[in-house]
C-alpha cells in the first residue's frame, strides 16, 4: 500500500468510528425520548442485540492469570489492527464495560471489559460459566 492509501484507510477508519459513536448517541437519545413519552418498547429493545461476538474474537488475545481473577485474556492495541481494536473498544466504552459490569450478550462465550482509568490500550476477557452462555 502506498502512503496515500494508508492515510486514506486511517481517515476512513476514523470516520467509521465517529459515525458509530454518533449512531450510539442517537440511539441513546431516542431511547430517552421514548421513555420520556411513555413508550416502554423503546427502553425494552436490546440496544446491542446486533453486536456479534466476532467483533471481539477477531482480535489477537494473550493468556494471562491473576491471583483474584484467575485465567483471563488481554488484547493489546499495539498487537491488533487499529480499526478492529478501536471498534471493539468503542463498543465496550459505550456500554460502560468494567470488571464489575462486564459486557456480555446471550450466546457469547466470553465476558469483555475495560480498565479505562488505568489502561487505555487493553481489552480484557474471561470465559463465561456454562450457565451464562445459554
N, CA, C and O atoms as a DFTB+ gen file, in Angstrom:
536 C
 N C O
     1  1       0.840      -1.182       0.000
     2  2       0.000       0.000       0.000
     3  2       0.883       1.242       0.000
     4  3       1.923       1.282       0.657
     5  1       0.461       2.230      -0.729
     6  2       1.196       3.481      -0.768
     7  2       0.879       4.293       0.480
     8  3      -0.079       4.003       1.196
     9  1       1.692       5.311       0.731
    10  2       1.449       6.185       1.880
    11  2       0.086       6.857       1.785
    12  3      -0.599       7.039       2.792
    13  1      -0.302       7.225       0.565
    14  2      -1.601       7.870       0.367
    15  2      -2.742       6.912       0.705
    16  3      -3.722       7.316       1.330
    17  1      -2.624       5.655       0.300
    18  2      -3.654       4.669       0.593
    19  2      -3.739       4.392       2.092
    20  3      -4.828       4.201       2.635
    21  1      -2.600       4.372       2.746
    22  2      -2.575       4.153       4.193
    23  2      -3.278       5.308       4.904
    24  3      -4.062       5.088       5.827
    25  1      -2.998       6.532       4.474
    26  2      -3.651       7.700       5.072
    27  2      -5.155       7.669       4.824
    28  3      -5.944       8.000       5.709
    29  1      -5.549       7.266       3.605
    30  2      -6.973       7.175       3.300
    31  2      -7.649       6.119       4.182
    32  3      -8.757       6.329       4.676
    33  1      -6.973       4.985       4.374
    34  2      -7.528       3.923       5.219
    35  2      -7.682       4.411       6.659
    36  3      -8.688       4.127       7.309
    37  1      -6.677       5.150       7.160
    38  2      -6.759       5.685       8.521
    39  2      -7.917       6.664       8.640
    40  3      -8.656       6.641       9.625
    41  1      -8.076       7.525       7.636
    42  2      -9.143       8.508       7.654
    43  2     -10.514       7.820       7.630
    44  3     -11.422       8.209       8.365
    45  1     -10.654       6.795       6.781
    46  2     -11.915       6.067       6.707
    47  2     -12.219       5.357       8.024
    48  3     -13.369       5.302       8.458
    49  1     -11.190       4.821       8.647
    50  2     -11.369       4.145       9.934
    51  2     -11.845       5.135      10.997
    52  3     -12.745       4.832      11.780
    53  1     -11.235       6.315      11.015
    54  2     -11.638       7.339      11.975
    55  2     -13.065       7.808      11.707
    56  3     -13.826       8.042      12.646
    57  1     -13.429       7.947      10.440
    58  2     -14.788       8.337      10.086
    59  2     -15.795       7.280      10.537
    60  3     -16.847       7.606      11.087
    61  1     -15.458       6.001      10.298
    62  2     -16.354       4.930      10.719
    63  2     -16.550       4.957      12.232
    64  3     -17.672       4.801      12.715
    65  1     -15.476       5.152      12.976
    66  2     -15.584       5.202      14.433
    67  2     -16.432       6.387      14.883
    68  3     -17.233       6.268      15.810
    69  1     -16.253       7.535      14.219
    70  2     -17.047       8.714      14.564
    71  2     -18.521       8.475      14.261
    72  3     -19.382       8.836      15.064
    73  1     -18.825       7.867      13.104
    74  2     -20.216       7.570      12.767
    75  2     -20.812       6.564      13.747
    76  3     -21.974       6.695      14.130
    77  1     -20.038       5.564      14.158
    78  2     -20.524       4.580      15.120
    79  2     -20.884       5.262      16.439
    80  3     -21.918       4.965      17.037
    81  1     -20.030       6.171      16.883
    82  2     -20.314       6.892      18.123
    83  2     -21.557       7.764      17.962
    84  3     -22.356       7.888      18.891
    85  1     -21.721       8.368      16.784
    86  2     -22.910       9.189      16.530
    87  2     -24.169       8.333      16.569
    88  3     -25.178       8.738      17.147
    89  1     -24.117       7.152      15.957
    90  2     -25.274       6.248      15.961
    91  2     -25.621       5.841      17.389
    92  3     -26.795       5.824      17.759
    93  1     -24.620       5.516      18.186
    94  2     -24.869       5.127      19.566
    95  2     -25.463       6.276      20.373
    96  3     -26.315       6.056      21.233
    97  1     -25.021       7.493      20.102
    98  2     -25.569       8.662      20.784
    99  2     -27.020       8.887      20.392
   100  3     -27.861       9.167      21.247
   101  1     -27.319       8.765      19.100
   102  2     -28.695       8.924      18.627
   103  2     -29.588       7.844      19.228
   104  3     -30.710       8.134      19.643
   105  1     -29.104       6.599      19.282
   106  2     -29.877       5.514      19.897
   107  2     -30.215       5.830      21.351
   108  3     -31.351       5.651      21.790
   109  1     -29.217       6.301      22.086
   110  2     -29.444       6.633      23.494
   111  2     -30.465       7.767      23.615
   112  3     -31.336       7.726      24.484
   113  1     -30.361       8.772      22.753
   114  2     -31.308       9.890      22.785
   115  2     -32.714       9.428      22.440
   116  3     -33.672       9.831      23.099
   117  1     -32.857       8.586      21.416
   118  2     -34.180       8.080      21.052
   119  2     -34.787       7.248      22.174
   120  3     -35.987       7.343      22.432
   121  1     -33.981       6.441      22.836
   122  2     -34.484       5.666      23.968
   123  2     -34.927       6.588      25.101
   124  3     -35.948       6.342      25.744
   125  1     -34.165       7.638      25.341
   126  2     -34.538       8.604      26.372
   127  2     -35.858       9.278      26.006
   128  3     -36.740       9.425      26.852
   129  1     -35.992       9.688      24.739
   130  2     -37.240      10.302      24.291
   131  2     -38.414       9.337      24.435
   132  3     -39.479       9.714      24.924
   133  1     -38.215       8.104      24.013
   134  2     -39.273       7.103      24.112
   135  2     -39.699       6.872      25.541
   136  3     -40.889       6.755      25.830
   137  1     -38.741       6.806      26.426
   138  2     -39.055       6.606      27.832
   139  2     -39.795       7.822      28.378
   140  3     -40.752       7.689      29.140
   141  1     -39.349       8.986      27.988
   142  2     -39.978      10.217      28.472
   143  2     -41.418      10.330      27.969
   144  3     -42.291      10.825      28.683
   145  1     -41.663       9.876      26.748
   146  2     -43.002       9.934      26.180
   147  2     -43.866       8.753      26.611
   148  3     -45.045       8.687      26.263
   149  1     -43.298       7.841      27.352
   150  2     -44.067       6.716      27.856
   151  2     -44.072       5.510      26.934
   152  3     -44.882       4.602      27.123
   153  1     -43.196       5.475      25.948
   154  2     -43.113       4.317      25.056
   155  2     -42.165       3.299      25.664
   156  3     -40.952       3.379      25.469
   157  1     -42.700       2.366      26.381
   158  2     -41.899       1.359      27.080
   159  2     -41.047       0.514      26.133
   160  3     -39.954       0.082      26.499
   161  1     -41.542       0.280      24.924
   162  2     -40.803      -0.583      23.994
   163  2     -39.456       0.012      23.601
   164  3     -38.540      -0.731      23.250
   165  1     -39.317       1.314      23.651
   166  2     -38.046       1.940      23.298
   167  2     -36.948       1.513      24.261
   168  3     -35.815       1.276      23.843
   169  1     -37.270       1.414      25.535
   170  2     -36.276       1.016      26.521
   171  2     -36.094      -0.498      26.577
   172  3     -35.012      -0.977      26.916
   173  1     -37.134      -1.252      26.250
   174  2     -37.047      -2.699      26.377
   175  2     -36.312      -3.358      25.220
   176  3     -35.897      -4.511      25.339
   177  1     -36.139      -2.657      24.102
   178  2     -35.404      -3.239      22.976
   179  2     -33.931      -3.337      23.336
   180  3     -33.347      -2.355      23.796
   181  1     -33.319      -4.493      23.140
   182  2     -31.891      -4.612      23.451
   183  2     -31.074      -3.772      22.476
   184  3     -31.136      -3.979      21.264
   185  1     -30.323      -2.842      23.002
   186  2     -29.535      -1.925      22.174
   187  2     -28.427      -2.644      21.421
   188  3     -28.156      -2.326      20.263
   189  1     -27.791      -3.601      22.062
   190  2     -26.646      -4.242      21.455
   191  2     -26.952      -5.624      20.875
   192  3     -26.044      -6.439      20.711
   193  1     -28.208      -5.889      20.568
   194  2     -28.602      -7.204      20.087
   195  2     -27.935      -7.576      18.767
   196  3     -27.816      -8.759      18.447
   197  1     -27.508      -6.602      18.017
   198  2     -26.901      -6.881      16.721
   199  2     -25.376      -6.961      16.788
   200  3     -24.728      -7.128      15.754
   201  1     -24.801      -6.847      17.955
   202  2     -23.339      -6.901      18.078
   203  2     -22.912      -8.357      18.154
   204  3     -23.145      -9.033      19.156
   205  1     -22.296      -8.824      17.107
   206  2     -21.811     -10.196      17.028
   207  2     -20.516     -10.316      17.826
   208  3     -19.707      -9.389      17.842
   209  1     -20.323     -11.432      18.474
   210  2     -19.103     -11.621      19.275
   211  2     -17.852     -11.642      18.399
   212  3     -16.745     -11.474      18.908
   213  1     -18.009     -11.846      17.094
   214  2     -16.856     -11.834      16.190
   215  2     -16.098     -10.518      16.236
   216  3     -14.901     -10.483      15.952
   217  1     -16.781      -9.436      16.590
   218  2     -16.111      -8.140      16.744
   219  2     -14.948      -8.290      17.725
   220  3     -13.897      -7.672      17.554
   221  1     -15.145      -9.113      18.748
   222  2     -14.132      -9.302      19.782
   223  2     -13.229     -10.497      19.499
   224  3     -12.023     -10.426      19.737
   225  1     -13.790     -11.592      18.996
   226  2     -12.990     -12.803      18.816
   227  2     -11.950     -12.652      17.707
   228  3     -10.976     -13.403      17.667
   229  1     -12.149     -11.685      16.804
   230  2     -11.183     -11.495      15.727
   231  2      -9.891     -10.830      16.215
   232  3      -8.902     -10.787      15.484
   233  1      -9.899     -10.318      17.433
   234  2      -8.701      -9.700      17.992
   235  2      -7.694     -10.772      18.411
   236  3      -8.055     -11.927      18.636
   237  1      -6.442     -10.374      18.510
   238  2      -5.392     -11.289      18.992
   239  2      -5.358     -11.185      20.511
   240  3      -5.193     -10.102      21.073
   241  1      -5.519     -12.341      21.165
   242  2      -5.605     -12.391      22.620
   243  2      -4.397     -13.094      23.204
   244  3      -3.899     -14.064      22.633
   245  1      -3.924     -12.606      24.347
   246  2      -2.821     -13.235      25.078
   247  2      -3.338     -13.720      26.429
   248  3      -4.030     -12.995      27.144
   249  1      -2.990     -14.948      26.757
   250  2      -3.408     -15.517      28.041
   251  2      -2.708     -14.791      29.187
   252  3      -1.552     -14.382      29.076
   253  1      -3.433     -14.646      30.279
   254  2      -2.891     -14.027      31.476
   255  2      -3.547     -14.678      32.685
   256  3      -4.554     -15.375      32.565
   257  1      -2.960     -14.439      33.848
   258  2      -3.512     -15.042      35.060
   259  2      -3.317     -14.076      36.215
   260  3      -2.257     -13.465      36.358
   261  1      -4.347     -13.945      37.033
   262  2      -4.279     -13.090      38.209
   263  2      -4.622     -13.878      39.452
   264  3      -5.288     -14.911      39.378
   265  1      -4.170     -13.396      40.586
   266  2      -4.415     -14.117      41.833
   267  2      -5.899     -14.127      42.195
   268  3      -6.392     -15.126      42.718
   269  1      -6.619     -13.041      41.930
   270  2      -8.041     -12.975      42.269
   271  2      -8.941     -13.362      41.098
   272  3      -9.991     -13.976      41.291
   273  1      -8.532     -13.004      39.898
   274  2      -9.377     -13.211      38.724
   275  2      -9.172     -14.580      38.089
   276  3     -10.054     -15.080      37.390
   277  1      -8.041     -15.174      38.324
   278  2      -7.746     -16.464      37.693
   279  2      -7.309     -16.264      36.248
   280  3      -6.647     -15.276      35.931
   281  1      -7.673     -17.192      35.374
   282  2      -7.295     -17.121      33.969
   283  2      -8.175     -16.112      33.227
   284  3      -9.397     -16.108      33.375
   285  1      -7.536     -15.268      32.436
   286  2      -8.241     -14.320      31.578
   287  2      -7.334     -14.006      30.401
   288  3      -6.209     -14.501      30.336
   289  1      -7.810     -13.193      29.472
   290  2      -7.030     -12.852      28.286
   291  2      -7.040     -11.345      28.064
   292  3      -7.947     -10.636      28.500
   293  1      -5.997     -10.877      27.370
   294  2      -5.848      -9.449      27.092
   295  2      -5.577      -9.255      25.606
   296  3      -4.773      -9.974      25.012
   297  1      -6.257      -8.275      25.011
   298  2      -5.991      -7.866      23.627
   299  2      -5.337      -6.487      23.693
   300  3      -5.964      -5.515      24.116
   301  1      -4.083      -6.408      23.275
   302  2      -3.348      -5.153      23.298
   303  2      -3.555      -4.393      21.989
   304  3      -3.548      -4.985      20.909
   305  1      -3.737      -3.099      22.095
   306  2      -3.960      -2.249      20.926
   307  2      -2.817      -2.375      19.927
   308  3      -3.057      -2.475      18.723
   309  1      -1.592      -2.371      20.403
   310  2      -0.418      -2.398      19.533
   311  2      -0.288      -3.708      18.754
   312  3       0.399      -3.745      17.733
   313  1      -0.922      -4.765      19.207
   314  2      -0.789      -6.068      18.557
   315  2      -1.998      -6.445      17.711
   316  3      -2.132      -7.593      17.289
   317  1      -2.879      -5.474      17.465
   318  2      -4.087      -5.722      16.681
   319  2      -4.239      -4.666      15.601
   320  3      -3.605      -3.612      15.641
   321  1      -5.101      -4.978      14.627
   322  2      -5.419      -3.995      13.596
   323  2      -6.085      -2.811      14.297
   324  3      -7.030      -3.004      15.063
   325  1      -5.611      -1.597      14.049
   326  2      -6.117      -0.440      14.792
   327  2      -7.629      -0.243      14.687
   328  3      -8.277       0.048      15.692
   329  1      -8.196      -0.395      13.508
   330  2      -9.632      -0.141      13.364
   331  2     -10.478      -1.212      14.045
   332  3     -11.507      -0.896      14.642
   333  1     -10.061      -2.466      13.963
   334  2     -10.800      -3.552      14.611
   335  2     -10.737      -3.405      16.130
   336  3     -11.747      -3.561      16.816
   337  1      -9.542      -3.104      16.652
   338  2      -9.380      -2.940      18.099
   339  2     -10.193      -1.750      18.587
   340  3     -10.867      -1.842      19.613
   341  1     -10.139      -0.630      17.863
   342  2     -10.850       0.577      18.275
   343  2     -12.359       0.372      18.258
   344  3     -13.067       0.875      19.131
   345  1     -12.850      -0.363      17.271
   346  2     -14.284      -0.646      17.198
   347  2     -14.736      -1.430      18.429
   348  3     -15.751      -1.095      19.039
   349  1     -13.996      -2.461      18.792
   350  2     -14.322      -3.255      19.979
   351  2     -14.239      -2.389      21.241
   352  3     -15.104      -2.468      22.114
   353  1     -13.202      -1.572      21.326
   354  2     -13.021      -0.685      22.476
   355  2     -14.200       0.283      22.605
   356  3     -14.713       0.505      23.702
   357  1     -14.623       0.859      21.471
   358  2     -15.735       1.817      21.477
   359  2     -17.037       1.173      21.961
   360  3     -17.808       1.795      22.691
   361  1     -17.274      -0.065      21.552
   362  2     -18.475      -0.779      21.999
   363  2     -18.448      -0.956      23.514
   364  3     -19.444      -0.711      24.194
   365  1     -17.305      -1.382      24.034
   366  2     -17.190      -1.598      25.476
   367  2     -17.301      -0.285      26.245
   368  3     -17.937      -0.228      27.298
   369  1     -16.685       0.761      25.720
   370  2     -16.750       2.062      26.389
   371  2     -18.183       2.597      26.386
   372  3     -18.647       3.125      27.397
   373  1     -18.885       2.467      25.262
   374  2     -20.271       2.942      25.168
   375  2     -21.196       2.186      26.116
   376  3     -22.209       2.728      26.559
   377  1     -20.856       0.947      26.426
   378  2     -21.672       0.125      27.321
   379  2     -21.146       0.114      28.751
   380  3     -21.578      -0.696      29.571
   381  1     -20.206       1.019      29.047
   382  2     -19.631       1.133      30.396
   383  2     -19.156      -0.216      30.928
   384  3     -19.421      -0.569      32.078
   385  1     -18.457      -0.960      30.089
   386  2     -17.983      -2.290      30.466
   387  2     -16.767      -2.173      31.383
   388  3     -15.699      -1.718      30.971
   389  1     -16.951      -2.590      32.621
   390  2     -15.872      -2.605      33.606
   391  2     -15.795      -4.007      34.203
   392  3     -16.605      -4.873      33.872
   393  1     -14.838      -4.222      35.069
   394  2     -14.695      -5.524      35.710
   395  2     -15.957      -5.861      36.512
   396  3     -16.306      -7.034      36.647
   397  1     -16.633      -4.859      37.035
   398  2     -17.859      -5.087      37.806
   399  2     -19.120      -5.051      36.956
   400  3     -20.198      -5.396      37.439
   401  1     -19.003      -4.642      35.708
   402  2     -20.145      -4.549      34.796
   403  2     -19.677      -5.041      33.424
   404  3     -19.598      -4.263      32.474
   405  1     -19.378      -6.301      33.332
   406  2     -18.795      -6.862      32.112
   407  2     -19.808      -6.924      30.982
   408  3     -20.996      -7.162      31.199
   409  1     -19.307      -6.703      29.762
   410  2     -20.156      -6.738      28.576
   411  2     -20.306      -8.185      28.116
   412  3     -19.319      -8.893      27.912
   413  1     -21.570      -8.613      27.955
   414  2     -21.855      -9.991      27.598
   415  2     -23.270     -10.070      27.066
   416  3     -24.205      -9.631      27.735
   417  1     -23.445     -10.616      25.886
   418  2     -24.781     -10.819      25.332
   419  2     -25.079     -12.305      25.273
   420  3     -24.174     -13.136      25.354
   421  1     -26.337     -12.627      25.131
   422  2     -26.750     -14.032      25.070
   423  2     -25.989     -14.752      23.960
   424  3     -25.902     -14.265      22.833
   425  1     -25.448     -15.900      24.290
   426  2     -24.714     -16.705      23.324
   427  2     -23.221     -16.420      23.279
   428  3     -22.473     -17.165      22.645
   429  1     -22.775     -15.362      23.933
   430  2     -21.346     -15.044      23.966
   431  2     -20.598     -16.121      24.768
   432  3     -21.131     -16.683      25.725
   433  1     -19.381     -16.388      24.367
   434  2     -18.534     -17.335      25.081
   435  2     -17.665     -16.654      26.139
   436  3     -17.110     -17.315      27.017
   437  1     -17.554     -15.321      26.046
   438  2     -16.697     -14.558      26.956
   439  2     -17.428     -13.331      27.485
   440  3     -18.403     -12.858      26.901
   441  1     -16.922     -12.828      28.615
   442  2     -17.274     -11.510      29.146
   443  2     -16.143     -10.577      28.723
   444  3     -14.988     -11.000      28.676
   445  1     -16.452      -9.310      28.413
   446  2     -15.448      -8.342      27.985
   447  2     -15.536      -7.099      28.853
   448  3     -16.626      -6.707      29.270
   449  1     -14.397      -6.479      29.127
   450  2     -14.396      -5.260      29.925
   451  2     -13.136      -4.454      29.684
   452  3     -12.184      -4.916      29.055
   453  1     -13.157      -3.213      30.210
   454  2     -12.032      -2.291      30.130
   455  2     -11.617      -1.885      31.538
   456  3     -12.420      -1.918      32.471
   457  1     -10.367      -1.506      31.675
   458  2      -9.880      -0.780      32.849
   459  2      -9.504       0.606      32.325
   460  3      -8.331       0.979      32.303
   461  1     -10.513       1.353      31.908
   462  2     -10.280       2.620      31.204
   463  2      -9.515       3.633      32.057
   464  3      -8.776       4.454      31.514
   465  1      -9.676       3.591      33.363
   466  2      -8.963       4.549      34.203
   467  2      -7.495       4.169      34.404
   468  3      -6.711       4.976      34.905
   469  1      -7.121       2.959      34.021
   470  2      -5.737       2.519      34.208
   471  2      -5.057       2.169      32.879
   472  3      -3.911       2.556      32.653
   473  1      -5.751       1.445      32.005
   474  2      -5.172       1.002      30.736
   475  2      -6.051       1.462      29.575
   476  3      -7.215       1.073      29.476
   477  1      -5.491       2.285      28.706
   478  2      -6.230       2.748      27.533
   479  2      -5.868       1.942      26.294
   480  3      -6.369       2.209      25.202
   481  1      -5.007       0.966      26.467
   482  2      -4.520       0.196      25.324
   483  2      -4.811      -1.299      25.461
   484  3      -4.163      -2.119      24.811
   485  1      -5.786      -1.656      26.304
   486  2      -6.065      -3.075      26.549
   487  2      -7.563      -3.339      26.661
   488  3      -8.330      -2.531      27.185
   489  1      -7.942      -4.497      26.148
   490  2      -9.292      -5.024      26.327
   491  2      -9.130      -6.366      27.020
   492  3      -8.242      -7.148      26.678
   493  1      -9.983      -6.629      27.985
   494  2      -9.884      -7.857      28.771
   495  2     -11.085      -8.761      28.500
   496  3     -12.178      -8.293      28.182
   497  1     -10.852     -10.067      28.634
   498  2     -11.968     -11.006      28.526
   499  2     -11.702     -12.225      29.399
   500  3     -10.562     -12.554      29.728
   501  1     -12.798     -12.880      29.760
   502  2     -12.735     -14.109      30.558
   503  2     -13.859     -15.013      30.076
   504  3     -14.938     -14.540      29.720
   505  1     -13.603     -16.317      30.066
   506  2     -14.619     -17.281      29.668
   507  2     -15.844     -17.178      30.559
   508  3     -15.742     -16.939      31.762
   509  1     -17.007     -17.362      29.941
   510  2     -18.260     -17.396      30.702
   511  2     -18.401     -18.760      31.366
   512  3     -17.845     -19.759      30.909
   513  1     -19.152     -18.770      32.445
   514  2     -19.533     -20.061      33.017
   515  2     -20.552     -20.695      32.077
   516  3     -21.240     -19.978      31.351
   517  1     -20.662     -21.991      32.074
   518  2     -21.570     -22.695      31.149
   519  2     -23.006     -22.187      31.249
   520  3     -23.681     -22.052      30.228
   521  1     -23.481     -21.905      32.456
   522  2     -24.863     -21.468      32.636
   523  2     -25.107     -20.089      32.032
   524  3     -26.258     -19.741      31.765
   525  1     -24.052     -19.286      31.805
   526  2     -24.198     -17.932      31.289
   527  2     -24.237     -17.891      29.773
   528  3     -24.630     -16.869      29.211
   529  1     -23.845     -18.963      29.080
   530  2     -23.775     -18.951      27.629
   531  2     -25.097     -19.311      26.992
   532  3     -25.250     -19.165      25.779
   533  1     -26.038     -19.767      27.754
   534  2     -27.338     -20.183      27.205
   535  2     -28.210     -19.008      26.881
   536  3     -29.334     -19.184      26.411
